[in-house]
Amino acid sequence: MEADWEFEVGGGAPVIEAFWAGFVDLRRHLERMGEIHEAATFPSLAAMLEALNGARSPLWTAKCDLWEPEPDELASADPVAPQSSPALHTKLACYVDLLPIAGDVFAQRQAEAFCREWVARLAPFPLLECRVDLVIRQAIADDVEGFGVTAYLSAEGKDRSTAAESLATVLTAFVDTIPNFPAPGVLASKIQ
């Protein structure tokens, strides 16, 4: 599996707006999972969202999407488009916006340390034709500003069924490797 992280802030870069008009608070209302179309159509995404918003997770989710990239996207420089094998013709991808329970947004250094650790935890997984990219972005949660992480996950297969199986495996590995982290004030005091 390929895994990496990067900053994408300023200059017109997307901003994570946590409480957007269609926000469903799965952390408090998991029973509303059925309102998220992508989760209803792809049970593995629903399982990942349940785990990311669960009591043991240090995170909560603000938004997600699931799509089948167009063939020309496979060769692009998009972070969810690793080099494709000629035998693989179908790709599935998803993204999820992540924010920490402690503090509602990450401090910059906290987001960086969190992403570095998560990428290191994902590196040993022997999932070929799969990719995870963590993108640190500016984030707003009500009146709190800081940083969030958009996680892009993708997998390829010879057809939609095998691509879906591979993506399900990536989503499971992603959840199984979530790092723990201290509250923002504790981390900031150690680094700054």
N, C-alpha and C positions, 0 to 999 in steps of 0.2 A: 504494500500500500504506500502510495506517496502521500505525505502530509507536510504542510508548511503553514506559516503564518506571515502576516504583513500588516502594516498600518495603511489606512486609506482615509486620510482626514484633510479637510480644507479643500480649496480650489474646486468647489462644486461637487465634492464627493458625497455619496448618500449619507444621511444621518438617521440613526435609529430613533424613531419617535415611538416610545413604548406604548403609550395609551392612545393609539390611532383609532379612528372611527369604528373599525371592525374588530378591535381587540377583544379576545376571549380570555378571561383570567382563569387559566387551567390550574394555577397553583391553589386557588381558593374554590374553584368550581370544576373539578375534573369531569363531573357528569355532563358538562357542556361540550365535551370532545366531539360529539356528533355534529356540532355547528361548524366545525372546521372541515370543509369539503375535502381537502387533500388527505386529511387523516381518515375520513370515512371511506375514501377510495383506495387507500394504501395502508393496511393494518400495521405494517412495520413502522410507518411514520407515526401512527397513533401510539404505538408502544414506546417509541423514542420520546415523544412529547410527554407521555405519562411519566416516564422515568426522569426526564429533565425537570419536570414540575413537581416531582414527588417529594415527600418529607425528607428523604436522605440526600437530595440534591442541593448543592449550594447555589443553584441557578433557578431562573424562571425564564419562560419564553414569551416573546412579544409578537412574533410573526413567523410564518413559514410559507413555503411554496414547494410544489413538486411538479416537474415537467420532464418532457422528453426533448432534449435539445435537437435542433435541426441538424442534418448531416454537415452543413458547412460550419456549424459551431464546434464540431469535433476537431477541426484543424485550426481553430482560432487561438488567440492568446488568452482566452477566458480562463480564470483560475479553476474552473471546473472542467477543463478540457485537456486532460493529459494526452500524450501521444497514443493514438489508437492503433490497435493491431488490425491488419487487413481482415482477419477472420471475425472480428467483432463489428457488428453493424448497428447495434442499438445501444443507446445510452439513456440512463435515467439519472436525474439530478434533483437535489432538493437543497433548500437552505432553511436555516432557522436563526432568528435573532435572539441572542442570549444576554441576559443581565444577571448580576449577582443578587442574591437575597439580601446580603449585608450591604446596606447603603444604596440600593436600587441601581447604581451605576458603578463602574470600575474607576479607580484612579488610574492614570496612564501607566505608571510602573506596575501596578497590580495587574492590569490587563495584559501587559507584555509578559510578565512572569507566568501568569496563568496559561497563556497561549504556548509559551516555550515548553512548559511542563506537559501540556496536553499533547503537543506534537511529539515530544520524546516518548510518551506513553504509547502513542499510536504506531510509531516507527517499527516495532518488532512484528506487527501483524503481517502474515504472509499473504495478503490479499492483493493479487496482481490486478491490473485493470480497474483499480479503485483509487479514489483520491479524496482527501479532506483538506480544505483550505480554511483557515481561520483568519478573518479580516477584522482588525480592530478599527472601529468607527466611532465618531462622536455619537453620543446618545443623550436623549432627554427623557426623563421619567417624571412627569408632572413638572415641578419647578426645580428639579435636581438635574444638573448637567455634568457630564463626565464622558465615559467611554463604555461601549458595549462591543460584543463580538458577533459578527455574522459568520456562521459556519456553513460552508458549501460542501456537500457530500455528493459524490458521483460514482457510478459504476457502469461498466459496459458488459455486453453479452452478445451472443449470436442472434438472439431474438429478445423480445420484450420480457418473456418469462425468465430467461436466464439473467438478463440485466436486473430484473426486479429481485431475484434471489440474491444476486451479488450486492445490490443496494441494501437489502434487508440485513445482510451480514455486516456491511459497513456501519449501518445505524446501530446495530448491537455492539460492535466493537467501540464505537464512539461513546456510547453510554457507559460501557464497562470500564472506560479509562478516564472518566471525569476526575480531574484533580480536586483535592480539597484545598481550601485557602482560608487564611485568617480574615477577620473583619478588616475593612479598609484602614482604619486608624492604626491597627497593630502592624500591618505591612508597611504603611507609610513611615512609621516611626523607625523601623529597621533600615529602610532604604535611604531615607532623606537625611 
